[in-house]
Amino acid sequence: MINKINFGAIFAKIKKTTAVYDLPVLEKFNTLTHSPYWVLIACILSLRAKDEMTDKVVRDLYSRAKTPQEVLAIPSPALEKILYRTGFYKVKTRNVINITNLILEKYKGIVPSDLDELLTIPGIGRKTANLVVTVAFNKYGICVDTHVHKICNRWGYVKTKTPDKTELRLREILPKKYWKGINMVLVLFGQHICLSVSPLCSKCPIVKECPKLGVGKHR
């Protein structure tokens, strides 16, 4: 079990190993736009989509509409066509339109930086809200996606059934200095080494410390 006493050493090894990989799409797009609105939209489009496709689609949308007003000016059928490649495009189109309208009408075009306030917006879940808080506003939050959930349970650092429960448990035990960075580092680690199926344990920098809970076949 990787406990909170040695978490820092484990995390440092993983961070060093993953530093060679390209940034995840949300962090990459934030450096391009410096816009909380676009971090929010990119996160909505990334749900159940691969990073590579999300990156292409968000850049395509951004090339056509730079502001929330310009996004709303795109007819729904045209917006669906742009978002089609990310999957679940009808739901995502509806969410983009509804959330953009709400941001403009209720928040005067300014995306809230408060986690609880973001969670009041229909279509925004804990993963999205935490990503906006940490990536766009550099505030404390813990974004738990499938990678963070999977890896923390494989380590035995938490024993939880869902990403939301993993987040709540991490808020109890994870030192706060790791809150902002845990998602980016573990996403890269999960995408390239600690794979969901047949993880590359031979390339893992913490293979000796990791209990590999729930792991069957590995390479």
Secondary structure as the mmCIF struct_conf table of DSSP 4:
data_model
#
loop_
_struct_conf.conf_type_id
_struct_conf.id
_struct_conf.beg_label_comp_id
_struct_conf.beg_label_asym_id
_struct_conf.beg_label_seq_id
_struct_conf.end_label_comp_id
_struct_conf.end_label_asym_id
_struct_conf.end_label_seq_id
TURN_TY1_P TURN_TY1_P1 LYS A 4 ASN A 6
HELX_RH_AL_P HELX_RH_AL_P1 PHE A 7 THR A 18
TURN_TY1_P TURN_TY1_P2 ALA A 19 VAL A 20
BEND BEND1 TYR A 21 TYR A 21
HELX_LH_PP_P HELX_LH_PP_P1 ASP A 22 PRO A 24
HELX_RH_AL_P HELX_RH_AL_P2 VAL A 25 THR A 33
HELX_RH_AL_P HELX_RH_AL_P3 PRO A 36 SER A 46
TURN_TY1_P TURN_TY1_P3 LEU A 47 ARG A 48
BEND BEND2 ALA A 49 ALA A 49
HELX_RH_AL_P HELX_RH_AL_P4 ASP A 51 ARG A 64
BEND BEND3 LYS A 66 THR A 67
HELX_RH_AL_P HELX_RH_AL_P5 PRO A 68 LEU A 72
TURN_TY1_P TURN_TY1_P4 ALA A 73 ALA A 73
BEND BEND4 ILE A 74 ILE A 74
HELX_RH_AL_P HELX_RH_AL_P6 SER A 76 LEU A 83
HELX_RH_3T_P HELX_RH_3T_P1 TYR A 84 THR A 86
BEND BEND5 GLY A 87 GLY A 87
HELX_RH_AL_P HELX_RH_AL_P7 TYR A 89 GLU A 105
TURN_TY1_P TURN_TY1_P5 LYS A 106 LYS A 106
BEND BEND6 TYR A 107 TYR A 107
TURN_TY1_P TURN_TY1_P6 LYS A 108 GLY A 109
HELX_RH_AL_P HELX_RH_AL_P8 LEU A 115 LEU A 118
TURN_TY1_P TURN_TY1_P7 LEU A 119 THR A 120
BEND BEND7 ILE A 121 ILE A 121
TURN_TY1_P TURN_TY1_P8 PRO A 122 GLY A 123
HELX_RH_AL_P HELX_RH_AL_P9 ARG A 126 LEU A 131
HELX_RH_PI_P HELX_RH_PI_P1 VAL A 132 ALA A 136
TURN_TY1_P TURN_TY1_P9 PHE A 137 PHE A 137
HELX_RH_AL_P HELX_RH_AL_P10 THR A 146 TRP A 155
TURN_TY1_P TURN_TY1_P10 GLY A 156 GLY A 156
BEND BEND8 TYR A 157 TYR A 157
BEND BEND9 LYS A 161 THR A 162
HELX_RH_AL_P HELX_RH_AL_P11 PRO A 163 ILE A 173
BEND BEND10 LEU A 174 LEU A 174
HELX_RH_3T_P HELX_RH_3T_P2 LYS A 176 TYR A 178
TURN_TY1_P TURN_TY1_P11 TRP A 179 GLY A 181
HELX_RH_AL_P HELX_RH_AL_P12 ILE A 182 HIS A 192
TURN_TY1_P TURN_TY1_P12 ILE A 193 ILE A 193
BEND BEND11 CYS A 194 CYS A 194
BEND BEND12 SER A 196 SER A 198
HELX_RH_3T_P HELX_RH_3T_P3 CYS A 201 LYS A 203
TURN_TY1_P TURN_TY1_P13 PRO A 205 GLU A 209
TURN_TY1_P TURN_TY1_P14 LEU A 213 GLY A 214
BEND BEND13 LYS A 217 LYS A 217
#
